[in-house]
Amino acid sequence: MTRTARVDLPTGIRTAVEPFSLASGVTVQVCRTSVQADGEPSTLITLLLDVRGLAMPTDADLEKALTLTPSPGTVAGLLSPGSGSASVTTLPQFVNASEDLALAAAVCLASWGWDESERIRVAVNGREWNVTPRFHSGAWMANIV
């Protein structure tokens, strides 16, 4: 099954809490997206990325992000150990958004220049997808194949 989505990345939006420190003391950047797949309603997603790429946010960190961020939507941690792969973890209440999280993670990594791979293997809470992010006609799109 192929699933295609438009992944919008707001530009120029920064709040006082971005970047912020996790409970562990790790500083994260925040990637906010809106994923709209196949005519479905948009899903707001907030991804937390360790600026050094070494630590995955814990459940406590994700809960903190929920309280510090206005209207965060689905909150998840993102870790990219190397080119072409990424791991995402989220709280149990957001597990149903796993495919949208995979799409958002691949676009965040590609759009920020952290991963220039044609296809990124994204694992979300133990499930995996191959995601192809691309910028086309002024918008970021992603395909799960």
Contacts in CASP RR format, 6 or more apart in sequence:
PFRMAT RR
TARGET T0000
AUTHOR 0000-0000-0000
METHOD contacts of the structure
MODEL  1
MTRTARVDLPTGIRTAVEPFSLASGVTVQVCRTSVQADGEPSTLITLLLD
VRGLAMPTDADLEKALTLTPSPGTVAGLLSPGSGSASVTTLPQFVNASED
LALAAAVCLASWGWDESERIRVAVNGREWNVTPRFHSGAWMANIV
1 144 0 8 1.000
2 143 0 8 1.000
2 144 0 8 1.000
2 145 0 8 1.000
3 37 0 8 1.000
3 38 0 8 1.000
3 99 0 8 1.000
3 103 0 8 1.000
3 143 0 8 1.000
3 144 0 8 1.000
4 37 0 8 1.000
4 38 0 8 1.000
4 141 0 8 1.000
4 142 0 8 1.000
4 143 0 8 1.000
4 144 0 8 1.000
5 35 0 8 1.000
5 36 0 8 1.000
5 37 0 8 1.000
5 38 0 8 1.000
5 100 0 8 1.000
5 103 0 8 1.000
5 141 0 8 1.000
5 142 0 8 1.000
5 143 0 8 1.000
6 35 0 8 1.000
6 36 0 8 1.000
6 37 0 8 1.000
6 139 0 8 1.000
6 140 0 8 1.000
6 141 0 8 1.000
7 33 0 8 1.000
7 34 0 8 1.000
7 35 0 8 1.000
7 103 0 8 1.000
7 104 0 8 1.000
7 107 0 8 1.000
7 133 0 8 1.000
7 140 0 8 1.000
7 141 0 8 1.000
7 142 0 8 1.000
8 33 0 8 1.000
8 34 0 8 1.000
8 36 0 8 1.000
8 42 0 8 1.000
8 139 0 8 1.000
8 140 0 8 1.000
9 31 0 8 1.000
9 32 0 8 1.000
9 33 0 8 1.000
9 107 0 8 1.000
9 108 0 8 1.000
9 111 0 8 1.000
9 140 0 8 1.000
10 32 0 8 1.000
10 34 0 8 1.000
13 32 0 8 1.000
15 69 0 8 1.000
15 70 0 8 1.000
17 30 0 8 1.000
17 68 0 8 1.000
17 69 0 8 1.000
18 29 0 8 1.000
18 30 0 8 1.000
19 27 0 8 1.000
19 28 0 8 1.000
19 29 0 8 1.000
19 30 0 8 1.000
19 51 0 8 1.000
20 27 0 8 1.000
20 28 0 8 1.000
20 30 0 8 1.000
20 65 0 8 1.000
20 68 0 8 1.000
21 27 0 8 1.000
21 28 0 8 1.000
22 28 0 8 1.000
22 48 0 8 1.000
22 55 0 8 1.000
22 57 0 8 1.000
22 58 0 8 1.000
22 61 0 8 1.000
22 64 0 8 1.000
23 58 0 8 1.000
23 60 0 8 1.000
23 61 0 8 1.000
23 64 0 8 1.000
24 55 0 8 1.000
24 58 0 8 1.000
24 61 0 8 1.000
26 50 0 8 1.000
26 52 0 8 1.000
26 54 0 8 1.000
26 55 0 8 1.000
26 57 0 8 1.000
27 50 0 8 1.000
27 51 0 8 1.000
28 48 0 8 1.000
28 49 0 8 1.000
28 50 0 8 1.000
28 51 0 8 1.000
28 57 0 8 1.000
28 61 0 8 1.000
29 48 0 8 1.000
29 49 0 8 1.000
29 51 0 8 1.000
30 46 0 8 1.000
30 47 0 8 1.000
30 48 0 8 1.000
30 49 0 8 1.000
30 65 0 8 1.000
30 69 0 8 1.000
31 46 0 8 1.000
31 47 0 8 1.000
31 49 0 8 1.000
31 78 0 8 1.000
31 104 0 8 1.000
31 108 0 8 1.000
31 112 0 8 1.000
32 44 0 8 1.000
32 45 0 8 1.000
32 46 0 8 1.000
32 47 0 8 1.000
33 44 0 8 1.000
33 45 0 8 1.000
33 46 0 8 1.000
33 47 0 8 1.000
33 104 0 8 1.000
33 107 0 8 1.000
33 108 0 8 1.000
34 42 0 8 1.000
34 43 0 8 1.000
34 44 0 8 1.000
34 45 0 8 1.000
35 42 0 8 1.000
35 43 0 8 1.000
35 45 0 8 1.000
35 100 0 8 1.000
35 103 0 8 1.000
35 104 0 8 1.000
36 42 0 8 1.000
36 43 0 8 1.000
37 99 0 8 1.000
37 100 0 8 1.000
37 103 0 8 1.000
43 73 0 8 1.000
43 74 0 8 1.000
43 97 0 8 1.000
43 100 0 8 1.000
44 71 0 8 1.000
44 72 0 8 1.000
44 73 0 8 1.000
44 74 0 8 1.000
45 73 0 8 1.000
45 74 0 8 1.000
45 75 0 8 1.000
45 76 0 8 1.000
45 97 0 8 1.000
45 100 0 8 1.000
45 101 0 8 1.000
45 104 0 8 1.000
46 65 0 8 1.000
46 69 0 8 1.000
46 72 0 8 1.000
46 73 0 8 1.000
46 74 0 8 1.000
46 75 0 8 1.000
46 76 0 8 1.000
47 76 0 8 1.000
47 77 0 8 1.000
47 78 0 8 1.000
47 88 0 8 1.000
47 101 0 8 1.000
47 104 0 8 1.000
47 105 0 8 1.000
47 108 0 8 1.000
48 57 0 8 1.000
48 61 0 8 1.000
48 62 0 8 1.000
48 65 0 8 1.000
48 75 0 8 1.000
48 76 0 8 1.000
48 77 0 8 1.000
48 78 0 8 1.000
49 77 0 8 1.000
49 78 0 8 1.000
49 79 0 8 1.000
49 80 0 8 1.000
49 108 0 8 1.000
49 114 0 8 1.000
50 56 0 8 1.000
50 57 0 8 1.000
50 79 0 8 1.000
53 79 0 8 1.000
53 80 0 8 1.000
53 81 0 8 1.000
55 79 0 8 1.000
56 77 0 8 1.000
56 79 0 8 1.000
56 87 0 8 1.000
56 89 0 8 1.000
57 65 0 8 1.000
57 77 0 8 1.000
57 89 0 8 1.000
59 91 0 8 1.000
61 77 0 8 1.000
62 75 0 8 1.000
62 76 0 8 1.000
62 77 0 8 1.000
62 89 0 8 1.000
62 90 0 8 1.000
62 91 0 8 1.000
63 91 0 8 1.000
65 72 0 8 1.000
65 75 0 8 1.000
66 72 0 8 1.000
66 75 0 8 1.000
69 75 0 8 1.000
74 90 0 8 1.000
74 94 0 8 1.000
74 97 0 8 1.000
74 100 0 8 1.000
74 101 0 8 1.000
75 90 0 8 1.000
75 91 0 8 1.000
75 94 0 8 1.000
76 88 0 8 1.000
76 89 0 8 1.000
76 90 0 8 1.000
76 94 0 8 1.000
76 101 0 8 1.000
76 105 0 8 1.000
76 124 0 8 1.000
77 88 0 8 1.000
77 89 0 8 1.000
77 90 0 8 1.000
78 86 0 8 1.000
78 87 0 8 1.000
78 88 0 8 1.000
78 105 0 8 1.000
78 108 0 8 1.000
78 109 0 8 1.000
79 86 0 8 1.000
79 87 0 8 1.000
79 88 0 8 1.000
80 86 0 8 1.000
80 87 0 8 1.000
80 109 0 8 1.000
80 114 0 8 1.000
80 115 0 8 1.000
81 87 0 8 1.000
82 115 0 8 1.000
83 115 0 8 1.000
83 116 0 8 1.000
83 117 0 8 1.000
84 115 0 8 1.000
84 117 0 8 1.000
84 119 0 8 1.000
84 120 0 8 1.000
84 121 0 8 1.000
85 120 0 8 1.000
85 121 0 8 1.000
85 122 0 8 1.000
85 123 0 8 1.000
86 105 0 8 1.000
86 106 0 8 1.000
86 109 0 8 1.000
86 115 0 8 1.000
86 120 0 8 1.000
86 121 0 8 1.000
86 122 0 8 1.000
86 123 0 8 1.000
87 122 0 8 1.000
87 123 0 8 1.000
87 124 0 8 1.000
88 101 0 8 1.000
88 102 0 8 1.000
88 105 0 8 1.000
88 122 0 8 1.000
88 123 0 8 1.000
88 124 0 8 1.000
88 125 0 8 1.000
89 124 0 8 1.000
89 125 0 8 1.000
90 97 0 8 1.000
90 98 0 8 1.000
90 101 0 8 1.000
90 124 0 8 1.000
90 125 0 8 1.000
94 101 0 8 1.000
95 125 0 8 1.000
98 124 0 8 1.000
98 125 0 8 1.000
98 127 0 8 1.000
99 124 0 8 1.000
99 129 0 8 1.000
99 144 0 8 1.000
101 122 0 8 1.000
101 124 0 8 1.000
102 122 0 8 1.000
102 124 0 8 1.000
102 129 0 8 1.000
102 131 0 8 1.000
102 144 0 8 1.000
103 131 0 8 1.000
103 142 0 8 1.000
103 144 0 8 1.000
104 142 0 8 1.000
105 120 0 8 1.000
105 122 0 8 1.000
105 124 0 8 1.000
105 131 0 8 1.000
106 115 0 8 1.000
106 120 0 8 1.000
106 122 0 8 1.000
106 131 0 8 1.000
106 132 0 8 1.000
106 133 0 8 1.000
106 142 0 8 1.000
107 133 0 8 1.000
107 140 0 8 1.000
107 142 0 8 1.000
108 114 0 8 1.000
109 115 0 8 1.000
109 120 0 8 1.000
109 133 0 8 1.000
110 116 0 8 1.000
110 117 0 8 1.000
110 120 0 8 1.000
110 133 0 8 1.000
110 134 0 8 1.000
110 135 0 8 1.000
110 140 0 8 1.000
111 133 0 8 1.000
111 135 0 8 1.000
111 140 0 8 1.000
118 132 0 8 1.000
119 130 0 8 1.000
119 131 0 8 1.000
119 132 0 8 1.000
119 145 0 8 1.000
120 130 0 8 1.000
120 131 0 8 1.000
120 132 0 8 1.000
120 133 0 8 1.000
121 128 0 8 1.000
121 129 0 8 1.000
121 130 0 8 1.000
121 131 0 8 1.000
122 128 0 8 1.000
122 129 0 8 1.000
122 130 0 8 1.000
122 131 0 8 1.000
129 144 0 8 1.000
130 144 0 8 1.000
130 145 0 8 1.000
131 142 0 8 1.000
131 143 0 8 1.000
131 144 0 8 1.000
131 145 0 8 1.000
132 142 0 8 1.000
132 143 0 8 1.000
132 145 0 8 1.000
133 140 0 8 1.000
133 141 0 8 1.000
133 142 0 8 1.000
134 140 0 8 1.000
134 141 0 8 1.000
134 142 0 8 1.000
134 143 0 8 1.000
135 141 0 8 1.000
END
